[in-house]
Amino acid sequence: MRKPQSGAIAIMLGLALSLTACNDSTTTTGDESTDCAITSMTLGSLLRRVTTATSSGKDTTYNTTVSGNVYPMYIDQLKQEIYNPDSLPLGTRVTKVAFTSISSDGMIAYRTASGNDTLYSKSDSLDFTKPRIFVCYAYSGTAKKEYTVHVNVHQVDPEKFMWGQVDSANVALSDVTAQKSFIIGDNIYIFAVKGGKPVLLTSTTANGKAWATTDLPLSGLDPSSVQYFNNQFFALDGTTLMTSADGASWTSAGSDISPEALPAVGSNRLFAIMNGAIYASNNGQTWSKDSLESDAASLPTGHFTSAWTEMNFNSNFEYILMAGTTSQGNVEWKKTLDKTGSNDEPWSLYNTNADDSYVYPAKGESQMIGYDGKTLALTTEGDTLSLFYLTSDAGRTWKQQRSSYLHPSGIYATSFSCAVDKDKYIWIFCGGSGAIWRGRINRLAFADNQKAFTE
């Protein structure tokens, strides 16, 4: 290691004569040690200015405190950097930062604006609006180690959705009467009905404005019944199950059943409805009847939508939610799927009585998407889109989102579809208006900072 310069040596002499001041913020290892490393830093309490909205919609602000010790400081000894990978909340003030403790092999100083090093004490309060240099000096005075210390603060609200309009009136979507969208890699596929005919609309996530239209050889296509499974699209031509790699060219899947609908898909299972029963397949060719806990008469017959979500505490299990319409209205079913195959639970029907609170939304045409480890649903209210509904309990309760998971209000759509891309943006495609919206919750864009290091 480098030898301290003359100014640093003078500091070391001062430190040697003032070890009582050092001891309140460091852990000593002996005056003659040549070791020099900061081993831990803990943030103290910090002030935070919070802005929120009142019930009348007006902004109001108040002060609160943030417990710095719940935002651990990680130390990269190779790069000689110290930082909190989990940023402090938006509005946290870092102009006066104090550490409740700093442990080290050596004595701690920090660099001032003038470039001098001065002994650090727990009573010091420092400005961290920019990174600061901390220096650990060996007790022998023959070595030192410099660290760049960052105190990271969110610059945006992590829980806020940021939306942008990709297009305001795309002619490819303006006359779509039914649709279902998929985003595979960088490509967007919308299976739609235009002028009574089935078509495929394709674009890219990099553009989203220029669309190609392909007529499809699928008679009576119900877009809501198209599924993507095992890197292939599946759809019905009458009761013949068809498959496609690109969404445009279709061949028979060689299925041993003749499905009436494809209502749902999981990570490793495709589901079909036939003769009042539900069937499952892991390849689209061979099928077996799946079990139902409830009356098969309540299986959906149209406007199919589904989503699956991994169980938070056991990735071997997933929840599959399936919804659609019957002659009596909307229905919602759930299946818990064991991906290891050791346990197979039946499909169960949820109560969707409109008089009950928090049931699956049944105001109009609805679609589900898996997002942020939860399931969101969007539905039409007349000719506009509802707020998002969210379930975090596998479809038992759906709560309309009024403070988070928000999209722009008053989106006009006579038909719509939505999909999630690889960068965790939700895309909303609007028939009638031709509007295309794209939004993402801020924290899903944050990079994961390194939290484990090898010395």
Residue, then its C-alpha position, 0 to 999 in steps of 0.5 A: m500500500r502507499k505511504p501516507q503523505s506528509g499531511a496524512i502523517a501529521i494527522m496520524l500523529g494527532l490520531a496517535l495522541s487522541l485515541t479516545a476520540c478514535n475509539d468512539s467510532t472505530t474498533t482498534t486492533g493494536d497500535e502497531s498493526t499495518d492493517c487498514a480496512i473499513t469493515s462496517m458502516t451503519l447509517g443513523s436516522l435521517l430526515r425525509r420530506v414527504t409529499t402526498a395528496t389529500s382526499s381532495g386531491k391537493d398536494t400536502t407535505y410533512n416531515t418524518t424520519v428514516s431509520g438508516n440502519v434498515y438500509p445496510m451499507y455494503i463494502d466492496q473491498l476490491k473496488q474500495e466502494i461503500y454504498n447502500p444498494d437499497s436506496l433511501p426513500l424519495g425525499t430523504r435529506v442527505t445534507k447532514v448524514a451521521f453514522t451510528s457506528i463505523s468499524s475498522d482495522g485502523m483509524i478513520a478519517y474523511r476528506t474535506a472539500s479542501g482536500n485535507d483528511t480529518l479524523y471522523s467522530k460520531s458527532d460529525s454530520l456530513d453532506f452526502t449529496k455527492p460521494r465522499i472519500f473516507v480513509c482508513y489509516a493503519y495504526s503503524g502509520t505506514a499504510k492507508k486505504e481510501y474508500t468512496v462512500h455513496v449514500n443512495v437516495h431514490q430520485v423517483d417514487p419507486e411505486k409510481f407508474m410512468w406511462g407514455q403514449v406510443d401512438s395516439a391514433n394507429v390506423a391498424l387498431s382503429d377498426v379492431t373489434a376483438q383482440k389478444s396481444f402477446i409480446i415475445g422477445d422484441n416482437i408484438y403480435i396482436f390476433a384480432v378481428k377486423g371487418g369480421k375477418p381474422v388477422l394478425l398485426t405485428s410490430t416491434t417494441a422498438n417501434g410500436k407505430a409501424w404495423a404489418t397486417t396478415d390475413l389468417p386462415l383460421s375460420g371463426l377465430d376467437p382471439s381470446s382463445v389464442q395461447y402461447f405455449n412451448n414457444q408456439f402459438f395455438a389456436l382453433d380452426g373450427t375444432t381443429l387445434m392448430t399451431s404456429a411458430d410465427g403467428a402467420s403460418w399454421t399447421s395442425a398440432g396433431s391433437d388427439i382431441s377436438p377442443e371447443a376452446l383454449p381458455a388458459v395456459g400455465s408455465n408447463r400446461l395448456f388447457a382446453i374445453m371440450n364437451g363440458a370438461i377441461y383437458a390438460s396437455n404438456n405438448g398440445q398433442t396428447w391430452s388428459k381430462d383434468s379434474l373439477e371441484s365445481d359444476a362444469a356448467s360454469l366453465p367459461t364459453g367466451h371472452f377467455t383470459s388467464a394468468w399464472t403466478e408462481m407461489n411466493f414461498n415455493s417455486n414448484f407451485e403456481y396459481i393459474l387463474m382462468a376467467g371468461t363469460t357464460s350465459q349467466g355472466n363472468v366466471e373465475w376459476k383457479k387451479t394450484l399446479d404442482k410443476t413436479g407432478s406429485n400433486d394435482e389439485p382440481w379446478s375450483l370456482y370462485n364466487t362472482n356474485a356482483d353483490d359481494s365485495y372484491v370479486y373478479p371484475a365483471k363490468g365488461e370485457s376483461q383481461m388478466i396479466g401477471y405483473d410484479g408477482k401479482t395478477l392484474a385485471l383490466t376491464t371496460e366500463g362503457d367505452t373507457l378502460s377501468l382502473f387496474y384491479l389487483t389480486s395478491d391472494a390467488g384470485r380470492t379478492w380483487k381490489q381496484q387500484r386508486s393510489s398505485y398501479l395506476h394508468p392514465s385515466g379516461i382511456y377510450a377503447t371499444s376493444f383492448s388487449c394488454a401484454v408485458d414485455k421483457d423490460k417489464y413494461i405493460w402495453i395497452f392496445c386500444g381498438g376504436s381510438g387506435a391509441i397505444w400506451r406503455g407504462r412501467i412501475n419505477r422500481l422494476a427498472f432499478a438495477d440490482n446492486q451487488k450485495a456479495f463480495t469476495e475479498 
